[in-house]
Amino acid sequence: MRHVVIVALFVLTMTFLVYTGLNALNPLPTQAATQAVVVDRMFHLEFIAIAFLFSLITVPLVYSLIVFRRRPGDTGVGRHIEGNIKLELLWTIIPLITVIAFSYMGAQALGDTLRVDPQALQVKVTGFQWAWRFEYPDYGITSNALYLPVNRQVLLRLESPDVIHSFWVPEFRVKQDVVPGRETQLRITPTTIGEYTVRCAELCGVSHAYMRSPVVVVSQEDFDAWVAEKQEESTEATGPDAGRGQKLYETLGCKACHSVDGSEGVGPTWKGLFGSEVELDDGSVVVADEAFLAESIREPGAAIVAGFAEGTMPSYALEESQIADLIAFIESLK
């Protein structure tokens, strides 16, 4: 019994030290949403369980190696132990109860993250290879950055035109797969003003690592001002604009494959492309005019440039105005 008490005290001490060490490492990013508080509560309970199980295994092992080691001159045979029914029942029942308890708490946490606010702001999110687009149907605007008002629930309606993506902002904790052919939903209530980044958490192609977009949480007043500014820009936009095209080039992931300085890349460089003669893989030669570039953006597989692999570029779900802006940017790269 003396050894049991000593081991138990060492286990409790080691559990405290391991849990304290895990917290000191600060493994979780900043909490920036109501949902993060609920998820972190579960994480900390799991950290305690991890620290306890680690201690429960290592402490008795190390204690036994030190205290019950064979002494010099000891030639005796250890006591033969057949088993202990009570102990076996105990280490079966206790983990079962623990798992059931964590399942119940997990269900409660899931319910908290899915709680519906009828006044939630709705945002349509389109994830495509390899960028994000955000539409605000209540305001009639579209953005390549996700702007959110603080302390107001947001309903994200997620869609994908190509492959499975996954919407994830680490500071919000929760994430949701974006599945082709169906709409998935995610509810977030930002609580901290600041700038974050949405990442794709599902391997979705060669430029998966570049599928990032800014997330900006602002006050309600600043959000209203941003909406008004975007609506004004939309009203003033009367034709293709190279400046907007350059922003699309940077935010849509085009720069991952197409250079603007003539250097080689996964796809043809855009420098000097507009109006030039382009040889296709079937041996024919075409002029890279507006019609050819528009078709190449809408249907990348329609005409493959010689020297480049087919199927490398996905079909982007872009609006006609965005395509026109990209072509205007390409035209400016003489």
PAZA-491914 format. One record per residue: y negated, x negated, z negated of N, C-alpha, C in turn. Coordinates in nm, 3 decimals. Each point is the difference from the previous one (the first is absolute). Last residue first. Layout:
N
Y,X,Z,Y,X,Z,Y,X,Z
...
END
This chain:
334
-4.495,-0.335,7.095,-0.002,-0.069,0.129,0.053,-0.142,-0.012
-0.008,0.457,-0.283,0.056,-0.134,-0.023,0.011,-0.074,0.134
-0.140,0.464,-0.049,-0.106,-0.090,-0.048,0.047,-0.144,-0.017
0.295,0.357,0.124,-0.092,-0.027,0.112,-0.108,-0.100,-0.042
0.300,0.167,-0.326,0.069,-0.093,0.089,-0.093,-0.041,0.115
-0.159,0.330,-0.289,0.004,-0.129,-0.068,0.068,-0.105,0.087
-0.007,0.441,0.153,-0.136,-0.053,0.004,-0.005,-0.137,-0.069
0.400,0.238,-0.021,-0.020,-0.051,0.136,-0.140,-0.060,0.013
0.104,0.214,-0.405,0.077,-0.124,0.013,-0.020,-0.063,0.138
-0.195,0.422,-0.081,-0.069,-0.104,-0.075,0.073,-0.134,0.011
0.201,0.381,0.192,-0.120,-0.039,0.076,-0.076,-0.110,-0.071
0.365,0.189,-0.222,0.047,-0.079,0.114,-0.119,-0.049,0.083
-0.092,0.295,-0.348,0.037,-0.132,-0.053,0.050,-0.091,0.111
-0.100,0.448,0.105,-0.124,-0.073,-0.030,0.030,-0.139,-0.054
0.358,0.299,0.079,-0.056,-0.050,0.125,-0.128,-0.080,-0.024
0.361,0.008,-0.393,-0.080,0.100,0.070,-0.060,-0.063,0.125
0.472,-0.168,-0.224,-0.145,-0.016,0.000,-0.067,0.116,0.074
0.482,-0.203,-0.175,-0.051,0.138,0.000,-0.152,-0.003,-0.011
0.356,-0.379,0.215,-0.096,0.033,-0.104,-0.048,0.144,0.014
0.460,-0.288,0.141,-0.096,0.098,0.051,-0.092,0.043,-0.113
0.232,-0.501,0.014,0.033,0.141,-0.019,-0.104,0.091,0.065
0.170,-0.520,0.128,-0.114,0.081,-0.044,0.042,0.146,-0.014
0.328,-0.308,0.138,-0.068,-0.069,-0.111,-0.113,0.085,-0.057
0.301,0.092,0.389,0.024,0.064,-0.129,-0.067,-0.066,-0.118
0.100,-0.299,0.428,-0.015,0.145,-0.001,0.030,0.054,-0.139
-0.192,-0.508,0.105,0.120,0.081,-0.018,-0.033,0.149,-0.002
-0.259,-0.408,0.280,0.000,0.065,-0.131,0.117,0.098,-0.008
-0.116,-0.258,0.394,0.002,-0.099,-0.107,0.003,0.060,-0.139
-0.207,0.288,0.396,0.098,-0.108,0.016,-0.012,-0.102,-0.113
-0.135,0.515,-0.073,-0.059,-0.122,0.056,0.105,-0.109,0.004
0.083,0.540,0.020,0.017,-0.117,-0.085,-0.055,-0.123,0.071
-0.046,0.568,0.003,-0.019,-0.119,0.083,0.003,-0.122,-0.091
0.113,0.425,-0.182,-0.018,0.042,0.140,-0.013,-0.119,0.093
0.044,0.022,-0.500,0.114,-0.037,0.082,-0.015,0.033,0.147
-0.331,0.106,-0.347,0.016,-0.145,0.013,0.116,-0.042,0.090
-0.322,0.430,-0.049,0.142,-0.019,0.030,0.026,-0.148,0.023
-0.433,0.130,-0.150,0.072,0.126,-0.023,0.151,-0.018,0.014
-0.280,-0.368,0.091,-0.014,0.035,-0.142,0.080,0.127,-0.030
-0.020,-0.152,0.444,0.075,-0.098,-0.078,-0.008,0.029,-0.150
-0.254,0.259,0.309,0.143,0.031,0.011,0.083,-0.094,-0.087
-0.460,-0.083,0.026,0.024,0.126,-0.071,0.147,0.036,0.004
-0.139,-0.373,0.250,-0.004,-0.028,-0.144,0.027,0.127,-0.081
-0.032,0.042,0.471,0.118,-0.078,-0.037,0.005,-0.025,-0.150
-0.381,0.216,0.178,0.118,0.086,0.009,0.125,-0.073,-0.044
-0.412,-0.238,0.024,0.000,0.095,-0.109,0.126,0.086,0.001
0.071,-0.455,0.243,-0.119,0.083,-0.009,0.016,0.100,-0.114
0.251,-0.428,0.208,-0.012,0.053,-0.137,-0.131,0.076,-0.013
0.322,-0.083,0.445,-0.130,-0.034,-0.058,-0.011,0.066,-0.137
0.469,-0.168,0.255,-0.094,0.111,-0.017,-0.130,-0.054,-0.057
0.506,-0.156,0.255,-0.127,-0.042,-0.060,-0.095,0.119,-0.005
0.582,-0.104,0.022,-0.121,0.059,0.055,-0.123,-0.048,-0.076
0.461,-0.109,-0.120,-0.056,-0.081,0.108,-0.127,0.055,0.062
0.260,0.157,-0.389,0.072,0.036,0.122,-0.055,-0.075,0.122
-0.189,-0.040,-0.446,0.133,-0.060,0.001,0.082,0.037,0.123
-0.540,-0.030,0.032,0.096,0.074,-0.081,0.139,-0.061,0.015
-0.540,-0.186,0.048,0.134,0.006,0.060,0.095,0.070,-0.095
-0.556,0.032,0.073,0.110,-0.020,-0.095,0.132,0.013,0.073
-0.571,-0.087,0.078,0.127,0.037,0.061,0.113,-0.039,-0.093
-0.510,0.142,-0.170,0.080,-0.110,0.055,0.127,0.054,0.066
-0.338,0.263,-0.246,-0.036,-0.029,0.139,0.081,-0.111,0.064
0.000,0.000,-0.518,-0.054,0.113,0.076,-0.043,-0.044,0.141
0.161,-0.326,-0.320,0.104,0.088,0.053,-0.057,0.108,0.091
-0.207,-0.375,-0.277,0.000,-0.003,0.146,0.101,0.092,0.064
0.102,-0.060,-0.487,-0.116,-0.072,0.055,0.013,-0.009,0.152
0.332,0.185,-0.301,-0.097,0.095,0.054,-0.120,-0.070,0.062
0.544,-0.156,-0.043,-0.132,-0.013,-0.060,-0.095,0.100,0.064
0.533,0.100,-0.030,-0.102,-0.069,0.080,-0.133,-0.010,-0.074
0.423,0.035,-0.317,-0.041,0.073,0.118,-0.107,-0.076,0.076
0.187,-0.203,-0.370,0.114,0.087,0.029,-0.026,0.081,0.126
-0.291,-0.425,0.003,0.045,0.082,-0.113,0.122,0.078,0.038
-0.389,-0.429,0.158,0.120,0.079,0.022,0.038,0.076,-0.126
-0.520,-0.128,0.127,0.123,-0.062,-0.050,0.119,0.093,0.020
-0.473,0.104,0.101,0.080,-0.059,0.106,0.129,-0.064,-0.045
-0.330,0.253,-0.266,-0.056,-0.131,0.036,0.081,-0.071,0.108
0.093,0.418,-0.244,-0.124,0.026,0.073,-0.068,-0.131,0.041
0.545,0.194,-0.111,-0.114,-0.084,-0.039,-0.123,0.040,0.081
0.461,0.277,-0.160,-0.091,-0.030,0.111,-0.117,-0.084,-0.050
0.352,0.149,-0.299,0.073,-0.032,0.124,-0.091,-0.046,0.113
-0.153,0.128,-0.444,0.125,-0.067,-0.033,0.073,-0.047,0.125
-0.405,0.264,0.000,-0.023,-0.144,-0.007,0.127,-0.077,-0.035
-0.022,0.482,0.008,0.003,-0.057,0.135,-0.008,-0.152,-0.004
-0.017,0.339,-0.373,0.104,-0.101,0.011,0.012,-0.062,0.138
-0.324,0.332,-0.190,0.124,0.059,0.051,0.113,-0.101,0.012
-0.455,-0.114,-0.141,0.065,0.086,-0.099,0.132,0.058,0.047
-0.282,-0.294,0.273,0.026,-0.067,-0.127,0.081,0.086,-0.095
-0.136,0.169,0.424,0.081,-0.120,0.025,0.040,-0.066,-0.131
-0.310,0.353,-0.013,0.137,0.049,0.020,0.096,-0.117,0.022
-0.453,-0.102,-0.029,0.048,0.042,-0.131,0.144,0.051,0.010
-0.217,-0.106,0.398,0.032,-0.122,-0.075,0.052,0.034,-0.139
-0.157,0.352,0.272,0.127,-0.053,0.050,0.042,-0.125,-0.073
-0.419,0.192,-0.086,0.105,0.079,-0.063,0.138,-0.050,0.045
-0.361,-0.206,0.204,-0.001,-0.030,-0.143,0.107,0.077,-0.074
-0.079,0.082,0.461,0.076,-0.122,-0.023,0.005,-0.038,-0.147
-0.043,0.495,0.228,-0.082,-0.096,-0.071,0.085,-0.122,-0.034
-0.033,0.502,0.324,0.074,-0.115,-0.051,-0.092,-0.104,-0.063
-0.210,0.484,-0.007,0.076,-0.072,0.100,0.074,-0.118,-0.061
-0.279,0.309,-0.249,-0.002,0.070,0.128,0.082,-0.070,0.108
-0.110,0.044,-0.563,0.088,-0.071,0.092,0.012,0.075,0.131
-0.242,0.162,-0.389,-0.076,-0.092,0.084,0.086,-0.071,0.104
0.188,0.299,-0.325,-0.093,0.077,0.083,-0.071,-0.090,0.100
0.287,-0.193,-0.323,0.079,0.078,0.095,-0.089,0.077,0.095
-0.199,-0.234,-0.354,0.052,-0.093,0.100,0.078,0.074,0.107
-0.147,0.249,-0.366,-0.114,-0.036,0.084,0.044,-0.096,0.111
0.314,0.119,-0.326,-0.028,0.115,0.085,-0.116,-0.029,0.094
0.107,-0.323,-0.322,0.104,0.007,0.103,-0.023,0.118,0.094
-0.290,-0.043,-0.370,-0.020,-0.112,0.093,0.102,0.004,0.113
0.043,0.310,-0.352,-0.117,0.032,0.082,-0.025,-0.108,0.104
0.339,-0.077,-0.314,0.039,0.108,0.091,-0.116,0.034,0.093
-0.086,-0.305,-0.344,0.084,-0.061,0.103,0.043,0.104,0.104
-0.237,0.149,-0.377,-0.089,-0.077,0.088,0.080,-0.065,0.113
0.238,0.228,-0.335,-0.075,0.096,0.082,-0.092,-0.072,0.097
0.226,-0.265,-0.310,0.095,0.055,0.098,-0.071,0.099,0.091
-0.238,-0.180,-0.360,0.017,-0.099,0.106,0.097,0.049,0.107
-0.060,0.275,-0.376,-0.127,-0.010,0.073,0.012,-0.099,0.116
0.359,0.046,-0.301,-0.009,0.117,0.087,-0.128,-0.006,0.084
0.198,-0.470,-0.146,-0.045,0.121,-0.071,-0.009,0.115,0.099
0.350,-0.373,0.130,-0.143,0.004,-0.030,-0.031,0.125,-0.082
0.414,-0.343,0.232,-0.022,0.110,-0.094,-0.145,-0.006,-0.046
0.312,-0.195,0.433,-0.125,-0.013,-0.076,-0.017,0.124,-0.087
0.373,-0.306,0.315,-0.013,0.125,-0.075,-0.121,-0.017,-0.091
0.202,-0.263,0.482,-0.074,0.008,-0.126,0.002,0.141,-0.059
0.407,-0.212,0.300,-0.131,0.063,0.019,-0.071,0.007,-0.134
0.463,-0.237,0.290,-0.079,0.017,-0.121,-0.132,0.066,0.036
0.434,-0.222,0.233,-0.029,0.143,-0.007,-0.068,0.031,-0.133
0.186,-0.428,0.163,-0.142,0.022,0.026,-0.040,0.147,-0.011
0.455,-0.163,-0.051,-0.081,-0.066,-0.103,-0.148,0.025,0.016
0.321,0.157,0.326,0.004,0.076,-0.125,-0.092,-0.058,-0.106
0.114,-0.108,0.488,-0.130,-0.016,-0.066,-0.010,0.082,-0.128
0.403,-0.002,0.270,-0.042,-0.140,-0.004,-0.132,-0.023,-0.073
0.282,0.436,-0.142,-0.018,-0.070,0.125,-0.060,-0.138,-0.018
0.096,0.319,-0.361,-0.020,0.091,0.113,-0.022,-0.071,0.133
0.148,0.003,-0.570,0.001,-0.091,0.114,0.000,0.082,0.129
-0.217,0.173,-0.455,0.125,0.017,0.074,-0.006,-0.090,0.124
-0.365,0.084,-0.312,0.108,-0.052,-0.083,0.137,0.019,0.066
-0.559,-0.047,0.125,0.123,0.065,0.043,0.114,-0.065,-0.077
-0.516,0.040,-0.187,0.097,-0.082,0.070,0.116,0.088,0.048
-0.551,0.024,-0.185,0.125,0.072,0.024,0.089,-0.089,0.084
-0.413,-0.130,-0.356,0.061,-0.015,0.133,0.126,0.083,0.007
-0.513,-0.011,-0.289,0.142,-0.031,-0.007,0.054,-0.012,0.143
-0.491,0.041,-0.322,0.060,-0.016,0.132,0.145,-0.047,-0.016
-0.329,0.317,-0.349,0.028,-0.136,0.046,0.061,0.000,0.138
-0.067,0.338,-0.471,-0.075,-0.034,0.121,0.029,-0.145,0.038
0.330,0.337,-0.276,-0.082,-0.121,-0.013,-0.069,-0.031,0.132
0.311,0.366,-0.067,-0.076,0.002,-0.125,-0.095,-0.118,-0.015
0.310,0.335,0.386,-0.060,-0.130,-0.035,-0.086,0.012,-0.126
0.422,0.283,0.187,-0.127,0.028,-0.066,-0.062,-0.132,-0.043
0.403,0.209,0.368,-0.059,-0.112,-0.073,-0.131,0.047,-0.062
0.486,0.173,0.289,-0.120,0.038,-0.077,-0.046,-0.118,-0.085
0.311,0.105,0.478,-0.020,-0.083,-0.118,-0.129,0.040,-0.068
0.392,0.160,0.423,-0.124,0.014,-0.076,0.000,-0.091,-0.122
0.231,0.081,0.543,0.024,-0.024,-0.142,-0.135,0.003,-0.073
0.217,0.187,0.501,-0.115,-0.033,-0.085,0.047,-0.021,-0.143
0.261,-0.081,0.501,-0.020,0.088,-0.115,-0.122,-0.045,-0.079
0.165,-0.229,0.400,0.050,0.135,0.021,-0.014,0.094,-0.117
0.007,-0.524,-0.100,-0.026,0.063,0.130,0.059,0.141,0.007
-0.164,-0.233,-0.465,0.120,0.019,0.082,-0.035,0.066,0.133
-0.179,-0.287,-0.459,-0.063,0.073,0.111,0.106,0.009,0.109
0.019,-0.081,-0.573,0.040,-0.033,0.137,-0.071,0.090,0.100
-0.198,-0.140,-0.490,0.070,0.106,0.072,0.035,-0.047,0.141
-0.176,-0.158,-0.554,0.003,-0.023,0.144,0.084,0.109,0.065
-0.280,-0.159,-0.505,0.088,0.086,0.078,-0.005,-0.036,0.148
-0.283,-0.260,-0.302,0.143,-0.001,-0.036,0.088,0.082,0.094
-0.489,-0.141,-0.012,0.029,0.142,-0.022,0.145,0.023,-0.041
-0.163,-0.434,0.111,-0.078,0.043,-0.117,0.019,0.149,-0.029
0.208,-0.204,0.390,0.059,-0.044,-0.128,-0.075,0.051,-0.123
0.057,0.236,0.473,-0.113,-0.072,-0.060,0.048,-0.043,-0.139
0.251,0.201,0.475,0.006,-0.055,-0.136,-0.127,-0.076,-0.034
0.319,0.301,0.394,-0.138,-0.011,-0.050,0.006,-0.046,-0.146
0.347,-0.059,0.436,-0.008,0.042,-0.139,-0.139,-0.030,-0.055
0.309,0.094,0.500,-0.091,-0.086,-0.075,0.002,0.048,-0.145
0.317,0.071,0.482,-0.026,0.027,-0.142,-0.096,-0.106,-0.056
-0.044,0.103,0.523,0.111,-0.035,-0.089,-0.038,0.034,-0.144
-0.271,0.206,0.378,0.096,-0.097,0.052,0.119,-0.025,-0.093
-0.406,0.287,-0.068,0.044,0.031,0.137,0.110,-0.093,0.050
-0.165,0.202,-0.511,0.021,-0.120,0.080,0.047,0.040,0.139
-0.264,0.211,-0.495,0.077,0.017,0.123,0.013,-0.135,0.070
-0.184,0.275,-0.499,0.037,-0.122,0.073,0.089,0.030,0.120
-0.384,0.195,-0.369,0.101,0.059,0.088,0.036,-0.107,0.103
-0.244,0.017,-0.515,0.020,-0.075,0.124,0.115,0.063,0.078
-0.358,0.154,-0.403,0.128,0.030,0.061,0.008,-0.073,0.134
-0.294,-0.073,-0.481,0.003,-0.007,0.146,0.142,0.031,0.046
-0.348,0.068,-0.470,0.132,-0.015,0.062,-0.010,0.006,0.152
-0.378,-0.189,-0.339,0.033,0.122,0.074,0.134,-0.020,0.070
-0.261,-0.342,-0.252,0.034,0.112,-0.090,0.017,0.133,0.073
-0.247,-0.351,0.299,0.066,-0.028,-0.127,0.022,0.130,-0.079
-0.013,-0.040,0.549,-0.089,0.019,-0.116,0.078,-0.020,-0.129
0.103,-0.240,0.491,0.041,0.104,-0.093,-0.103,0.014,-0.111
0.130,-0.234,0.528,-0.103,0.018,-0.103,0.041,0.118,-0.087
0.244,-0.349,0.369,0.020,0.119,-0.082,-0.105,0.003,-0.110
-0.004,-0.216,0.521,0.003,-0.033,-0.143,0.013,0.131,-0.077
-0.043,0.005,0.463,0.106,-0.099,-0.014,0.009,-0.052,-0.143
-0.173,0.506,0.191,-0.038,-0.133,-0.046,0.122,-0.091,-0.001
-0.240,0.524,0.158,0.116,-0.089,0.001,-0.046,-0.139,-0.038
-0.179,0.564,-0.045,-0.023,-0.142,0.025,0.132,-0.077,-0.007
-0.129,0.487,-0.109,0.002,-0.030,0.142,-0.027,-0.145,0.034
0.045,0.260,-0.433,-0.130,-0.054,0.040,-0.005,-0.036,0.148
0.388,0.178,-0.229,-0.107,0.081,-0.058,-0.138,-0.045,0.049
0.405,-0.239,0.118,-0.017,0.126,0.074,-0.113,0.087,-0.054
0.107,-0.530,0.016,-0.048,0.091,-0.104,-0.028,0.135,0.066
0.315,-0.476,0.106,-0.081,0.111,0.050,-0.032,0.095,-0.116
0.187,-0.539,0.116,-0.024,0.103,-0.102,-0.095,0.106,0.055
0.370,-0.432,0.151,-0.117,0.079,0.037,-0.010,0.116,-0.097
0.257,-0.528,0.053,-0.013,0.132,-0.063,-0.125,0.069,0.055
0.372,-0.406,0.198,-0.130,0.031,-0.060,0.006,0.139,-0.063
0.274,-0.274,0.358,0.020,-0.037,-0.140,-0.134,0.020,-0.068
0.316,0.294,0.203,0.010,-0.145,0.017,-0.129,-0.056,0.061
-0.030,0.438,-0.305,0.063,-0.035,0.126,0.001,-0.152,0.014
-0.136,0.457,-0.339,0.044,-0.138,-0.003,0.073,-0.031,0.129
-0.369,0.381,-0.202,0.093,-0.034,0.108,0.032,-0.148,-0.010
-0.215,0.425,-0.325,0.023,-0.143,0.017,0.103,-0.020,0.111
-0.369,0.390,-0.209,0.116,-0.021,0.087,0.011,-0.149,0.029
-0.223,0.283,-0.427,-0.019,-0.107,0.098,0.129,-0.012,0.081
-0.276,0.344,-0.392,0.110,-0.024,0.092,-0.038,-0.107,0.102
-0.139,0.148,-0.537,-0.051,-0.039,0.131,0.118,-0.032,0.091
0.026,0.348,-0.429,0.022,-0.136,0.049,-0.062,-0.021,0.137
0.033,0.389,-0.328,-0.127,-0.048,0.055,0.013,-0.140,0.061
0.364,0.231,-0.227,-0.038,0.081,0.117,-0.130,-0.045,0.065
0.377,-0.291,-0.264,-0.137,0.045,-0.026,-0.045,0.079,0.123
0.511,-0.161,-0.217,-0.088,0.045,0.107,-0.137,0.041,-0.054
0.421,-0.364,-0.146,-0.076,0.118,-0.044,-0.110,0.033,0.100
0.335,-0.372,-0.007,-0.003,0.101,0.106,-0.083,0.123,-0.037
0.079,-0.375,-0.297,-0.060,-0.058,0.120,-0.013,0.101,0.113
0.210,0.128,-0.410,-0.142,-0.030,-0.024,-0.067,-0.056,0.126
0.468,0.080,0.005,-0.075,0.126,-0.002,-0.149,-0.022,-0.020
0.286,-0.370,-0.032,-0.009,0.045,0.139,-0.079,0.130,0.009
0.095,-0.166,-0.427,-0.099,-0.084,0.067,-0.018,0.043,0.145
0.340,0.211,-0.248,-0.132,0.040,-0.049,-0.112,-0.079,0.069
0.440,-0.124,0.092,-0.028,0.130,0.061,-0.136,0.052,-0.045
0.157,-0.395,-0.197,-0.036,-0.023,0.139,-0.033,0.129,0.072
0.162,0.018,-0.441,-0.138,-0.049,0.001,-0.046,-0.027,0.143
0.447,0.127,-0.053,-0.087,0.111,-0.041,-0.147,-0.043,0.004
0.326,-0.326,0.081,-0.004,0.096,0.111,-0.092,0.116,-0.033
0.083,-0.320,-0.333,-0.089,-0.054,0.103,-0.009,0.095,0.119
0.301,0.118,-0.339,-0.137,0.006,-0.052,-0.100,-0.053,0.105
0.459,-0.033,0.094,-0.042,0.141,0.006,-0.145,0.013,-0.047
0.199,-0.423,-0.036,-0.020,0.034,0.140,-0.050,0.144,0.014
0.119,-0.147,-0.432,-0.120,-0.070,0.048,-0.031,0.037,0.144
0.399,0.157,-0.194,-0.115,0.072,-0.056,-0.130,-0.063,0.051
0.393,-0.220,0.116,-0.004,0.130,0.066,-0.120,0.080,-0.047
0.093,-0.418,-0.207,-0.059,-0.013,0.134,-0.009,0.133,0.074
0.210,0.019,-0.428,-0.141,-0.038,-0.010,-0.063,-0.023,0.138
0.471,0.093,-0.035,-0.084,0.117,-0.029,-0.149,-0.037,-0.001
0.327,-0.343,0.060,0.005,0.094,0.113,-0.097,0.115,-0.020
0.073,-0.337,-0.328,-0.072,-0.058,0.112,0.017,0.078,0.131
0.215,0.160,-0.399,-0.142,-0.018,-0.029,-0.074,-0.056,0.120
0.470,0.045,0.010,-0.066,0.131,0.010,-0.151,-0.015,-0.017
0.255,-0.383,-0.068,0.002,0.036,0.141,-0.065,0.136,0.023
0.058,-0.151,-0.443,-0.103,-0.080,0.069,-0.007,0.038,0.148
0.336,0.201,-0.260,-0.131,0.048,-0.044,-0.113,-0.074,0.074
0.452,-0.136,0.067,-0.030,0.129,0.064,-0.139,0.048,-0.037
0.207,-0.496,0.033,-0.066,0.081,-0.101,-0.046,0.130,0.066
0.380,-0.456,0.070,-0.106,0.087,0.048,-0.058,0.082,-0.114
0.324,-0.386,-0.019,0.049,0.094,0.101,-0.111,0.083,0.061
0.021,-0.509,-0.230,-0.063,0.131,-0.015,0.045,0.089,0.114
0.129,-0.492,-0.282,0.027,0.085,0.117,-0.056,0.140,-0.026
-0.161,-0.499,-0.204,0.061,0.129,-0.031,0.015,0.084,0.127
0.002,-0.540,0.041,-0.090,0.109,-0.036,0.073,0.131,-0.024
0.207,-0.495,-0.090,-0.009,0.099,0.108,-0.089,0.114,-0.046
-0.005,-0.548,-0.163,0.053,0.135,-0.020,-0.019,0.088,0.122
-0.137,-0.471,-0.112,0.107,0.022,0.098,0.060,0.140,-0.012
-0.445,-0.341,-0.153,0.050,0.138,-0.009,0.102,0.022,0.112
-0.260,-0.407,-0.061,0.120,0.007,-0.082,0.058,0.139,-0.013
-0.506,-0.024,0.128,0.091,-0.115,0.012,0.119,0.012,-0.095
-0.220,0.460,0.152,-0.042,-0.118,-0.076,0.098,-0.115,0.024
-0.149,0.447,0.309,0.112,-0.072,-0.062,-0.051,-0.128,-0.067
-0.324,0.434,0.045,0.057,-0.105,0.084,0.116,-0.069,-0.075
-0.312,0.377,-0.129,0.146,0.011,0.005,0.064,-0.105,0.091
-0.481,0.020,-0.075,0.059,0.027,-0.131,0.152,-0.004,0.005
-0.258,-0.072,0.409,-0.045,-0.092,-0.105,0.080,0.019,-0.129
0.079,0.276,0.379,0.024,-0.138,0.043,-0.037,-0.099,-0.109
-0.094,0.459,-0.067,0.144,-0.027,-0.008,0.031,-0.143,0.040
-0.443,0.151,0.042,0.037,-0.004,-0.142,0.147,-0.037,-0.015
-0.169,0.079,0.435,-0.047,-0.129,-0.053,0.041,-0.016,-0.147
0.109,0.412,0.200,0.067,-0.109,0.071,-0.039,-0.135,-0.059
-0.213,0.397,-0.160,0.138,-0.016,-0.051,0.073,-0.115,0.069
-0.439,0.080,0.167,0.000,-0.040,-0.141,0.143,-0.012,-0.056
-0.081,0.158,0.457,-0.018,-0.144,-0.021,0.010,-0.042,-0.147
0.042,0.468,0.135,0.101,-0.083,0.067,-0.013,-0.147,-0.041
-0.308,0.325,-0.156,0.131,0.042,-0.049,0.113,-0.083,0.063
-0.452,-0.055,0.144,0.022,-0.058,-0.133,0.139,0.032,-0.052
-0.130,0.193,0.409,0.003,-0.146,0.016,0.032,-0.066,-0.134
-0.070,0.461,-0.005,0.129,-0.033,0.059,0.015,-0.151,0.022
-0.418,0.160,-0.162,0.106,0.022,-0.098,0.136,-0.040,0.055
-0.377,-0.017,0.286,-0.011,-0.103,-0.104,0.113,0.014,-0.101
-0.036,0.332,0.330,0.041,-0.127,0.059,-0.001,-0.111,-0.104
-0.165,0.421,-0.127,0.146,0.006,0.017,0.052,-0.132,0.058
-0.464,0.048,-0.038,0.061,-0.007,-0.134,0.152,-0.001,0.011
-0.241,0.066,0.394,-0.017,-0.138,-0.046,0.064,-0.019,-0.138
-0.020,0.433,0.176,0.106,-0.079,0.064,-0.011,-0.147,-0.038
-0.333,0.290,-0.151,0.126,0.037,-0.065,0.116,-0.080,0.058
-0.413,-0.052,0.208,0.000,-0.066,-0.130,0.125,0.037,-0.081
-0.071,0.209,0.424,0.024,-0.143,0.016,0.011,-0.069,-0.136
-0.124,0.455,0.014,0.143,-0.020,0.025,0.034,-0.148,0.014
-0.448,0.108,-0.043,0.067,0.038,-0.125,0.151,-0.019,0.015
-0.272,-0.055,0.378,0.001,-0.118,-0.088,0.065,0.030,-0.134
-0.061,0.354,0.313,0.101,-0.094,0.047,0.009,-0.122,-0.092
-0.335,0.321,-0.087,0.133,0.059,-0.021,0.109,-0.099,0.039
-0.445,-0.120,0.085,0.022,0.005,-0.144,0.140,0.052,-0.030
-0.157,-0.002,0.447,0.038,-0.134,-0.046,0.030,-0.002,-0.149
-0.171,0.389,0.226,0.144,-0.018,0.017,0.047,-0.135,-0.052
-0.463,0.102,0.016,0.067,0.075,-0.107,0.150,-0.021,0.006
-0.295,-0.390,0.203,0.025,0.141,0.029,0.069,0.065,-0.119
-0.098,-0.472,0.043,-0.117,0.056,0.068,0.020,0.146,0.038
0.188,-0.477,-0.294,0.018,0.145,0.014,-0.126,0.058,0.064
0.179,-0.519,0.074,-0.093,0.089,-0.070,0.035,0.146,0.023
0.413,-0.324,0.062,-0.142,-0.007,0.040,-0.084,0.100,-0.077
0.456,-0.239,-0.193,-0.047,0.118,0.071,-0.146,-0.014,0.038
0.251,-0.330,-0.259,0.070,0.019,0.127,-0.051,0.118,0.083
-0.129,-0.321,-0.419,-0.076,0.104,0.070,0.061,0.031,0.137
0.123,-0.316,-0.376,0.002,-0.035,0.142,-0.079,0.099,0.085
0.068,0.074,-0.463,-0.095,-0.110,0.018,-0.006,-0.043,0.146
0.317,0.325,-0.135,-0.136,0.055,0.002,-0.104,-0.108,0.024
0.446,-0.136,-0.052,-0.014,0.077,0.123,-0.141,0.059,0.012
0.111,-0.222,-0.400,-0.015,-0.093,0.111,-0.017,0.072,0.134
0.093,0.253,-0.385,-0.136,-0.055,-0.009,-0.026,-0.096,0.116
0.435,0.167,-0.043,-0.091,0.107,0.043,-0.145,-0.048,-0.003
0.326,-0.295,-0.163,0.015,0.018,0.145,-0.095,0.107,0.051
0.017,-0.076,-0.467,-0.058,-0.115,0.069,0.008,0.017,0.151
0.201,0.330,-0.277,-0.146,0.002,-0.016,-0.064,-0.114,0.081
0.468,0.011,-0.020,-0.050,0.113,0.078,-0.152,0.006,-0.006
0.220,-0.316,-0.270,-0.001,-0.041,0.140,-0.053,0.112,0.089
0.059,0.097,-0.456,-0.106,-0.099,0.016,-0.013,-0.042,0.146
0.351,0.287,-0.117,-0.127,0.070,-0.009,-0.117,-0.096,0.021
0.431,-0.186,-0.014,-0.014,0.084,0.119,-0.135,0.072,-0.001
0.123,-0.254,-0.379,-0.035,-0.087,0.113,-0.022,0.082,0.128
0.155,0.228,-0.379,-0.138,-0.044,-0.022,-0.049,-0.090,0.115
0.451,0.135,0.002,-0.088,0.116,0.024,-0.146,-0.038,-0.016
0.330,-0.320,-0.107,-0.011,0.019,0.145,-0.095,0.115,0.033
0.098,-0.073,-0.453,-0.079,-0.111,0.053,-0.022,0.016,0.150
0.282,0.308,-0.217,-0.139,0.020,-0.041,-0.089,-0.109,0.060
0.463,-0.038,0.067,-0.052,0.115,0.074,-0.148,0.022,-0.030
0.242,-0.328,-0.241,-0.030,-0.043,0.136,-0.061,0.114,0.084
0.149,0.097,-0.438,-0.118,-0.088,-0.005,-0.040,-0.045,0.141
0.395,0.254,-0.065,-0.121,0.083,0.000,-0.126,-0.086,0.000
END
